[in-house]
């Protein structure tokens, strides 16, 4: 059985400069900086990740 293709294919790379304190907070929480930035971007867009790692509308905003 072949592995299913991911639904999201990144097409652009964005380089973001973050302060060292951001990295420290990410390390302290156990989150990667990439995951933290993905989460922040999702919140700004009114989305969240569900249990299957899919983006869905925030509760109450749908």
C-alpha positions as CSV (number, residue, x, y, z in Angstrom):
1,X,0.0,0.0,0.0
2,X,1.5,3.4,-1.0
3,X,1.8,6.2,1.4
4,X,-0.9,8.9,0.8
5,X,0.2,12.2,-0.4
6,X,0.0,15.1,2.1
7,X,-2.8,17.5,1.5
8,X,-0.5,20.5,1.9
9,X,2.4,20.9,-0.4
10,X,4.6,23.9,0.6
11,X,5.3,26.1,-2.4
12,X,7.1,29.0,-0.8
13,X,9.7,29.4,1.8
14,X,9.6,32.4,4.2
15,X,12.6,33.3,6.2
16,X,11.6,35.1,9.5
17,X,13.9,36.7,11.9
18,X,12.8,36.1,15.5
19,X,14.4,37.3,18.7
20,X,16.4,34.9,20.8
21,X,13.7,35.0,23.5
22,X,11.3,33.4,21.1
23,X,13.6,30.5,20.6
24,X,14.1,30.2,24.4
25,X,10.4,30.1,25.0
26,X,9.9,27.5,22.3
27,X,12.6,25.3,23.8
28,X,11.1,25.7,27.3
29,X,7.7,24.7,26.0
30,X,8.9,21.8,23.9
31,X,7.6,23.3,20.7
32,X,9.7,23.9,17.6
33,X,9.9,27.5,16.4
34,X,8.3,26.3,13.1
35,X,5.4,24.7,14.9
36,X,4.9,27.8,17.1
37,X,4.9,30.1,14.0
38,X,2.4,27.8,12.2
39,X,0.2,28.0,15.3
40,X,0.4,31.8,15.5
41,X,-0.3,32.1,11.8
42,X,-3.3,29.8,12.1
43,X,-4.7,31.8,15.0
44,X,-4.3,35.1,13.1
45,X,-6.3,33.5,10.2
46,X,-9.0,32.2,12.6
47,X,-7.9,28.6,12.3
48,X,-6.7,25.8,14.5
49,X,-5.2,22.4,14.1
50,X,-7.5,19.5,14.9
51,X,-6.4,16.0,16.3
52,X,-5.6,14.9,12.7
53,X,-3.3,17.9,12.1
54,X,-5.8,19.5,9.8
55,X,-6.6,23.2,9.8
56,X,-10.2,23.9,10.8
57,X,-12.1,27.1,11.9
58,X,-11.7,28.1,15.5
59,X,-14.7,27.1,17.7
60,X,-17.3,29.8,17.7
61,X,-16.1,31.4,14.5
62,X,-17.6,29.0,12.0
